[in-house]
Amino acid sequence: MERRYVRAMAELGPGPHRSGDIAAQLSRKVTALAPLRNGLIGKGMIWSPNHGDTAFTVPLFDEFMKRIMPGEHWLAG
């Protein structure tokens, strides 16, 4: 699910992105994804520049995710 979350962010571009926009990409509620988001922040993969915003910690990571998870197969889980 972490890979799907990060791939959903990549679909939106380099960011930062609102948590609600990422949740909408995954057809989930923000509250359901909050623990996942916090885990990714703890791992240093993403960060929160402002309340409710999420951004990648590594430049161009969105492009990398699009290359390793192309198409829309990632949506199905």
CYANA upper distance limits for C-alpha pairs under 8 A (distance plus 0.5 A):
  1 MET  CA      5 TYR  CA      6.69
  1 MET  CA     36 LEU  CA      8.40
  1 MET  CA     77 GLY  CA      7.90
  2 GLU  CA      6 VAL  CA      6.78
  2 GLU  CA     36 LEU  CA      7.14
  2 GLU  CA     40 LEU  CA      7.79
  3 ARG  CA      7 ARG  CA      6.47
  4 ARG  CA      8 ALA  CA      6.51
  4 ARG  CA     26 LEU  CA      8.44
  4 ARG  CA     74 TRP  CA      6.58
  4 ARG  CA     75 LEU  CA      7.59
  4 ARG  CA     77 GLY  CA      7.57
  5 TYR  CA      9 MET  CA      6.91
  5 TYR  CA     22 ILE  CA      7.83
  5 TYR  CA     26 LEU  CA      8.00
  5 TYR  CA     37 ARG  CA      8.48
  6 VAL  CA     10 ALA  CA      6.78
  6 VAL  CA     65 MET  CA      8.06
  7 ARG  CA     11 GLU  CA      6.74
  7 ARG  CA     62 ASP  CA      7.96
  7 ARG  CA     65 MET  CA      6.36
  7 ARG  CA     66 LYS  CA      7.51
  7 ARG  CA     69 MET  CA      7.85
  7 ARG  CA     74 TRP  CA      7.95
  8 ALA  CA     12 LEU  CA      7.22
  8 ALA  CA     22 ILE  CA      6.52
  8 ALA  CA     25 GLN  CA      6.44
  8 ALA  CA     26 LEU  CA      7.37
  9 MET  CA     13 GLY  CA      7.21
  9 MET  CA     14 PRO  CA      8.29
  9 MET  CA     15 GLY  CA      8.11
  9 MET  CA     17 HIS  CA      7.77
  9 MET  CA     22 ILE  CA      6.44
  9 MET  CA     62 ASP  CA      7.66
 10 ALA  CA     14 PRO  CA      7.03
 10 ALA  CA     61 PHE  CA      7.99
 10 ALA  CA     62 ASP  CA      4.60
 10 ALA  CA     63 GLU  CA      7.37
 10 ALA  CA     65 MET  CA      6.84
 10 ALA  CA     66 LYS  CA      7.10
 11 GLU  CA     62 ASP  CA      7.84
 11 GLU  CA     66 LYS  CA      7.88
 12 LEU  CA     17 HIS  CA      7.94
 12 LEU  CA     22 ILE  CA      8.30
 13 GLY  CA     62 ASP  CA      6.68
 14 PRO  CA     55 ALA  CA      7.87
 14 PRO  CA     56 PHE  CA      7.75
 14 PRO  CA     59 PRO  CA      8.26
 14 PRO  CA     60 LEU  CA      7.29
 14 PRO  CA     61 PHE  CA      8.03
 14 PRO  CA     62 ASP  CA      6.12
 15 GLY  CA     54 THR  CA      7.75
 15 GLY  CA     55 ALA  CA      5.82
 15 GLY  CA     56 PHE  CA      7.70
 16 PRO  CA     49 PRO  CA      8.18
 16 PRO  CA     53 ASP  CA      6.51
 16 PRO  CA     54 THR  CA      5.74
 16 PRO  CA     55 ALA  CA      4.77
 16 PRO  CA     56 PHE  CA      7.95
 17 HIS  CA     21 ASP  CA      7.24
 17 HIS  CA     22 ILE  CA      7.62
 17 HIS  CA     53 ASP  CA      5.82
 17 HIS  CA     54 THR  CA      5.70
 17 HIS  CA     55 ALA  CA      6.84
 18 ARG  CA     22 ILE  CA      7.20
 18 ARG  CA     52 GLY  CA      6.19
 18 ARG  CA     53 ASP  CA      5.04
 18 ARG  CA     54 THR  CA      6.73
 19 SER  CA     23 ALA  CA      6.70
 19 SER  CA     30 VAL  CA      6.93
 19 SER  CA     52 GLY  CA      6.09
 19 SER  CA     53 ASP  CA      6.37
 19 SER  CA     54 THR  CA      6.93
 20 GLY  CA     24 ALA  CA      6.56
 20 GLY  CA     29 LYS  CA      8.12
 20 GLY  CA     30 VAL  CA      6.27
 21 ASP  CA     25 GLN  CA      6.91
 22 ILE  CA     26 LEU  CA      7.17
 23 ALA  CA     27 SER  CA      6.48
 23 ALA  CA     28 ARG  CA      5.59
 23 ALA  CA     29 LYS  CA      6.26
 23 ALA  CA     30 VAL  CA      5.99
 23 ALA  CA     33 LEU  CA      7.56
 24 ALA  CA     28 ARG  CA      6.66
 24 ALA  CA     29 LYS  CA      7.95
 26 LEU  CA     75 LEU  CA      7.39
 28 ARG  CA     32 ALA  CA      7.27
 28 ARG  CA     33 LEU  CA      7.74
 29 LYS  CA     33 LEU  CA      7.10
 30 VAL  CA     34 ALA  CA      6.61
 33 LEU  CA     37 ARG  CA      6.65
 34 ALA  CA     38 ASN  CA      6.60
 35 PRO  CA     39 GLY  CA      6.64
 36 LEU  CA     40 LEU  CA      6.86
 37 ARG  CA     41 ILE  CA      6.73
 38 ASN  CA     42 GLY  CA      6.62
 39 GLY  CA     43 LYS  CA      6.77
 40 LEU  CA     44 GLY  CA      6.82
 40 LEU  CA     45 MET  CA      6.00
 40 LEU  CA     46 ILE  CA      6.47
 41 ILE  CA     45 MET  CA      6.46
 41 ILE  CA     46 ILE  CA      5.52
 41 ILE  CA     47 TRP  CA      5.84
 41 ILE  CA     48 SER  CA      8.26
 44 GLY  CA     57 THR  CA      7.42
 45 MET  CA     56 PHE  CA      6.83
 45 MET  CA     57 THR  CA      6.27
 45 MET  CA     58 VAL  CA      8.06
 46 ILE  CA     54 THR  CA      7.14
 46 ILE  CA     55 ALA  CA      6.00
 46 ILE  CA     56 PHE  CA      4.92
 46 ILE  CA     57 THR  CA      5.56
 47 TRP  CA     54 THR  CA      6.21
 47 TRP  CA     55 ALA  CA      5.96
 47 TRP  CA     56 PHE  CA      6.85
 47 TRP  CA     57 THR  CA      6.75
 48 SER  CA     52 GLY  CA      7.67
 48 SER  CA     53 ASP  CA      5.90
 48 SER  CA     54 THR  CA      5.18
 48 SER  CA     55 ALA  CA      6.71
 49 PRO  CA     53 ASP  CA      6.73
 49 PRO  CA     54 THR  CA      7.21
 49 PRO  CA     55 ALA  CA      7.59
 50 ASN  CA     54 THR  CA      8.24
 56 PHE  CA     61 PHE  CA      7.21
 56 PHE  CA     62 ASP  CA      8.21
 60 LEU  CA     64 PHE  CA      7.11
 61 PHE  CA     65 MET  CA      6.69
 62 ASP  CA     66 LYS  CA      6.85
 63 GLU  CA     67 ARG  CA      6.85
 64 PHE  CA     68 ILE  CA      6.86
 65 MET  CA     69 MET  CA      6.31
 65 MET  CA     70 PRO  CA      8.35
 66 LYS  CA     70 PRO  CA      5.70
 66 LYS  CA     71 GLY  CA      8.40
 69 MET  CA     73 HIS  CA      8.24
 69 MET  CA     74 TRP  CA      7.20
 70 PRO  CA     74 TRP  CA      8.45
 72 GLU  CA     76 ALA  CA      8.28
 73 HIS  CA     77 GLY  CA      7.82
